[in-house]
Structures are given as C-alpha cells and as structure tokens.
Amino acid sequence: MSRPAAVVISPESPFPMHGGGAIRTASLLHYLAPRYDVDLVLFRQAGDSDPALSLPPGLARQVWTITLPYHSKKPAAWLLRNSRRWILGVPPLLNRFSGQAVELGSFLRGRRYDLGLIEHFWCAPYARELDEVCDRTILDLHNVESELHASCARISRWPLSMAHRRFEGSCRREEQKWLPRFSRLLATSEADATRLRNLAPDTPVTVYPNALPLIPVPEAQEEDVIAFSGNFEYHPNIAAVRFLTKEIWPSLANRYPGLRLRLIGKNPGAVSQYTSGVAGIETTGAVEDAVAELARAKVAIVPLLSGSGTRLKILEAWAAARPVVATAIGAEGLGARTGVYMVIADTAPSFVASVIELLGSYERRRRIGLAGRSWAT
C-alpha cells in the first residue's frame, strides 16, 4: 500500500542547519518523512552549490532546485532594489522569491499530493500552484512579517523607520490576501497564533513550536566569553548588535578586561560597522555546530529589540546548558520564567547587571543553564 504524498516548498535549504529558519524547516521535514513520500522544492541563490547535496538520506523522495536571478549585495544595488520595492509597496522577500511560477508549475505538472506545505510567508503566493495539485495546503509562518516590520520600525531611526512602516502595511495587506488561501497555518508561538487569527479569522491556526533534537550537552571548557548567535544579515540581529556594542559591551569590557564578546554565525560583515576595531569582539562566521560553540561561553545573550516568532538561538543555548540573558522580545513565545530558566532584562543597565551577576557565580550559571535545558526538553 502506497503512502500519502506531500510536497514542501522552502525558500532556503534546511541543511546544513545554519540558522533558525533552516532548523525549523528541517524539524518539519523530519516530522513528515516517516508519514509521507516527500518531494522537496528548494530555492537557491545564483552561484550557490546544489542544496540537494546537503540533504540527509531518507527525508525526500525527490528534490527540485530553483535558482534565483543574481542580486548584487553591494550597498548601491541593495538601496536601489529596496527603494523600488518601497515605492511600489512590495514586501522585499515576497518580491525576491516571486516570478518562479512557471518553473514550479513544470515540476508539479501531472503530480498529485495529499499535502502541500510552504515554508515562510515569502513563498505564500505559490499557493496558486499548490491548489492545482494538493488536497490541502499548509503555510508555516516562521515570523509574522507585518509584526516583524512593525517592531523594526519602533526601534529604527528615520528613514529606516519609515521604510519599515511602509513594508509593515504592505505585508499586512499581503497577509490578509494570502493567509485565507491555506487549509491551515502554523505558528511558532501563541503570540504569533493570535496575530494570525486576527489577520485570517476563518483559517485554522496550530502552534508548532520551534524545537531542536535532543542531544547530549557538549563537552566544552568554559571560556571567558559571552556569546550572541545568529545570522547577522538579519535586520533584528543587526539592531541587536548595535544595541549590544553601543550600550552593553562597553560597561562589561570596562569591568572585565579579559572578557570577550563572541558573535557566532554567518554574515558577520553585515555588522562590521559596529564591531570593527572594538577591543574584545570576535566573530566566527558560519559554524557547523552552534550548540557546541555556545557551550564554550559562560553566558549566552540575546539583546533583541525587534522580531517575531521564537528564538532558536535560545533553544541552542539551552541545549548547551548555557544560561541566557535576553530581552523580553528576545524571549517572546517561549514561556520561560525569568530568574529560573533564563534572565530577562530590557534596559542596558539591567542587561549589564544580569550578565555581571551570572559571570560572578558559577553555581548560578550552572543552575539556570540546566533549568533552561530541562525546560526546552
């Protein structure tokens, strides 16, 4: 007896699992693979290697790769693209992943699926193609894009704040248009689920929490390091690094001359304007195992001032049994009590004081780190 079939469309490769988006998509693939014959459609940037080569065996029956047109990352090209998007009122990532309906349709033609799953709102308009071949469709929202832009607008200076407000409105219009097209929506937290129900009141919403595989605590010698992990090209992480280097790190570096701030993750060049020449700051670039890297730090920090969804960087720190200091928005959706599973601090002075308290007590670091790991598992 044949198994049901599913098709998954993802704008980014889930493997290797670098970053929260990849980890969440990988988690869903691991859930689907024992239950469905899965066909996987992946987008890749021009010049990147074939993402199918990184896929573990047994997760997909077939992989189809769509190569996006080349986009220069030079500042002038970036500004020109996003200025055009701002004028037209087109959300940037929806625009980036658009225009591939013909190629996607050529892959889907003649096929039939019990389930179609789209990862990220960026690819939601491909619901039109999935409707033709799927009995039911699901959209997995890693973030609520309108809320993401709204939170970025609140902490950005003009003219960036104006741009985020513009994109907040355009994302909300697109969300109201596309979310009702799906049989079901997946959210990372109850907070995002509430936002989705307000945007599409007639569409069922299920909370599918972010999660990591249960792994042993890495064996690592604790170093005189505090660590922040993520993709540093992501705007909320850029804003977090600015906040960290301008308002938090100077006080910590002055108090602990030997302490180092380690930024773990890809695209560190995107925050070089805040880190270059600053004593005590290290960048790793992309790493194979973020959990193992975090296990070497005394404290993991998440100084986010904007964002949506939930933070896999916190789950990675918990997997490493590291204590976490985060802002409230950084900890949103995880439901962890401050002072027990992590420490929440929203101002620069309270953030500094919380890190200092943990640096000064091995027992407190150990207790909160192990409590966080137990909460995550």
N, C-alpha and C positions, 0 to 999 in steps of 0.2 A: 504494500500500500504506500503510495507516494505521500510525502509530507507536504503541508501547505508551503506556498512560496511567498517571499517578501522581497521588495526592492527598497534599498536605502540610498538616499542622495545626500552627500555631505560635501560642503564647500571646502573642507580641509581634510587631509589624511589623518586618520586616528592613530596611525603608527608611523614612526615611533611616538610614544605618548609624551610629547613635549607640549605642556600647556593644558589648561583646564578644559578647553573645548575638545581637544583630542582625547583626553581621558574620559570625558563624558560619552563621546561617541563610541569609544572602544568598549565602555561598560555596556552600552545598549547592544552593540554587536555581540558581545559575549552572552547577553541575555537571549538574543534572537536565534543565534546559531544552533542551539540544541532543539529548537522548536520549529524552525523554518529552513527551507533552502533559500539562502540569501544571495541576491545579486546586489552588487555594490557599485554605485556611480560616484566617482570622486573627481573633484576639480583640482587642478594644479596650476601653479604659476609658470609662465613660459621660462624654460631653462632648467626647471627643477627635474629631479630624477622621477622615474615612474613610481608612484606611491604603492602600486600593487606589489612591488618587490619587497616592501617592508611589512606586508600583511602576514600575520601568523597563519599557518595552515589550518584549514577546517572552519574558518569563520565565514567565508564567502564561496559560493559556487562559481561565480564569475565576477570579474572586476572590469569596469569600463571607465576609462580616464578621459576627461575633457580638459584640454589645455586652454587656458585663458589667454587673451591677447596680452602682449607685453605692455607693462606700465612702468615707466621710469619712476624711481623713488627720489630723484633729485628734487630739492625744495621747490624750484620754479615749476616743475611739472606737477608736483603734488598740489601746489597752490592753484595752478590753472584748472586742474581737474575738479577740485573741490569748490572753487569759485563757480564753475559752470553748474555743478550739482546744486549749489546754494541758490543760484539764480533760477534754475528750473524746479527747485523744490523736490529733488530726488535724493532719497537717503543714500549715502555713499556706498555701503556694502550691498544694498539691493541693486544699485547700478553696476557695481563691479562684477557681480555674478549673473547679470542678465544677459540676454542675447544668445543663449545656447539651446533654445528650444528645439531647433531643427536637429542638432546633433543628438540631443537627448531623445527626441522622438524617433530617430533612426535606430537607436538601441532598443527602445521599448516596443517598437512596431512588431505586432504578431505575438506578443507575450501576454500573459495573464497572471495577476498576483492577488493573493488574499489580502495582503497588507502592503501599503506604501508608507514609508517613513522619510520625512525630510528633516535634516539636522540644521538648526539655525533658521531664524526668520529671513536671513539673506536670500534663501532659495525658495521662499514660500510661493512666489508666482508660478513655480513649476508644478503647482497643484493642478493646473490645467492639463498638463501632460499625464500626470498620475491618474486623474479622474477617468481617463480613457481606458486604463488597463488595470485599475485596482478596485477591489470590492470596498475597501475602507482605507482612509488615509489619516496619518498622524503627523503633527508638526511638533517637534521638540524644540522648545524655546530655552536656549542657554541663558539668555537675558531677555528682558522686555525692552526692546530697543528705544521706545519713546521715553521710558523711565531712565534708561542709561544716559540719553542725551540731556534729559532734564536735570539729572544730578550733576553731569559735567558742566552744564550751564551755570548751576548755582555756585560753583567754585572757580569758574574761569573768569579771566578779565576780558573786557571788550578789546578786540572784535570777536574773539573766540567764543565768548558767551552768546553773542548774537547769532553766530553760526550754529551753535548747539540748539538754541531756541528754534531756529528755523528748521533744523533737522528733527527736533522733537515733534513739531507739528506735522511734518511730512511723514515721519514714521507712524504717528498715531493714525493718520488717515489711511496709510497702507495697512496697518494692523486691523483697523476696522473693516477694511475691504477684504483681506485675505484670511484672517483667522476663522471667520464663519464658514469658509470653504472646506474645512477639515472635519473629519468624523470625531477627532479628539485632539486635545492639546496637552502636552506635557510641560510641567513647570518644575523648577528646581526647588521651590520653597512655597510655603503657604502665602508668604507676602507677594510673590510673583503670581501665584494662582489667583489671588484676589484681584490683582491688576488685570489679569487676562479675563476673568469673569466680567469685569466692568467693561472691557473692550468688546467682548463677544459673549453676551449673556446667555445665548442659546446653545453654545458649544460646550460639551463636557470637558472639564479640566481635571487632570490627575497629577498629583505631585510625585515625581520620580526623583528622589534626592540624588545629588552627586555622591559618589562613593568611590572608594579605592579597594582593590583586592586586599584581603587580609594577608599581611606579610610580617615576618619577624622584625623586631626592632633592629635596625642595622647596628653592627658593632663598630663604634667610632669613638675616638678620643675627643673629648670636649675641648674645643679651641676657644681662644679669647675673641669670639666673633659673635656679632648679631647678624641675622640674615633676613633678607627680603627676596622672595622668589616670584617669578612671573615672566610674561612676555613684555619687554619694556618698550615695545612699539604700540602697545595698547594704551589708549589715552588715559583711563583711570590710573594705570600704573605710572605713566609719565607724571601726572599730577601728584601722585603719592611720593615719587622720588623728589620732586620739587619741594614738597612739604617736609620730607624727611631731611633733605640736605640743608635747607634754609632754616628750619625751626627746631629740629630734634637733634640731628647729629652733632652740631657744634657744642651743645651742652654736654653730650655724652663723651665726645672726644676730649674735651677740656678736663672732665672728671677722670677719665680712664685713658691716659696717653697711649697705652699699648693695645687698646681695643680696636678691632677692625669691623667695618661695615661691609658685608659681602652681598652683592646683588647677583642672584643666581637665576640665569635664564637667558633666552635668546634676545637678539637685537639690543645689546647694551649701548650701541651707538646712538640710539634714539634719545637717550637721557644724558649723553656726554656733556651737554651744555651745563648740566648741574653737577656732574661728577668729576670732570677733567680737572686735574690739579689739586683736588681736595685730598688732604692727607688722610690715610686710613681707609679709603674706599677701594674695594676690589670688585671686579666684575669677572664672571666665569664664562659668559656666553652660554650657548646651549649645552646641557649636560645630559648624559644618558640616564641618570637616576637622581631626580631631585630630592627624593626621600633620603637617600644616602648622603647627599650634600648637606641637607638641613640637619641631619643627625650630628654633624660636626660642630654646629653652632650652640652657644649657650642659650640664646633666646631667638625665636622667630618673630618677626614683626610684620604687621600688615597695616600700614598707615594710610589706608584708602579713604578718600574723601568723596568718592563718587562710584557708581556702578549699579549693577542689578544682578540677579541670580545669587548663587552662593559660591564661596571661595574655595576652590580645590587646593589652593596654596595652604590654607589652614588644615585641610584634611591631610595633606602631605606632611605638614609639621607634626600633626598628631600621630600619624603613622610612625614618625621618627621619635615619638615620645618627647618632643621638644615643647617647652612652654611657649605660649603665644600671647603677645600683646597686640591688640587690634583696636581700631576704631569701631564704633557701633555699626557703621555701614559696611565695614570690612567683615564683621561677624554676622551680618543680617542673614536670617533664614536658617541658621544653624541651631538656634535654641539652647546654646550652651550658657550656663550661669557664670557670670563674672566672678573671679576670685576662686572658683572651683575648677572649671575645665579650661579656662583661659582668663586673661585680664583685659577688660575693655576700658579704653581711655580715649577721649575725644579731643582734648586740647593738647597743645605741645607740652606745657608744663606737666600735665598729668601723665602723658605718654612717657616723658623722660623719667619721671619719678617711678613709674611702674617698671620700666626697664632696669633702673638702678636697683630697685628692691629685689628683682629676680637675679641680677648679676651678683648681688651680695649674699645670696643664700642658695647653696647647692640643694639643700633639702626642699626648699620651696620650689625650685626649678624642677626637681625630680617629681615632687608630689603633683604639681599642676600638669607636667608633661605626661605622666602616666594616667592621670584622670582624664585628660583630653583624649588619649589613645583609647581608653575604655569607653568614652562617650561616642567616639567615632565607630567603634566596632560593636 
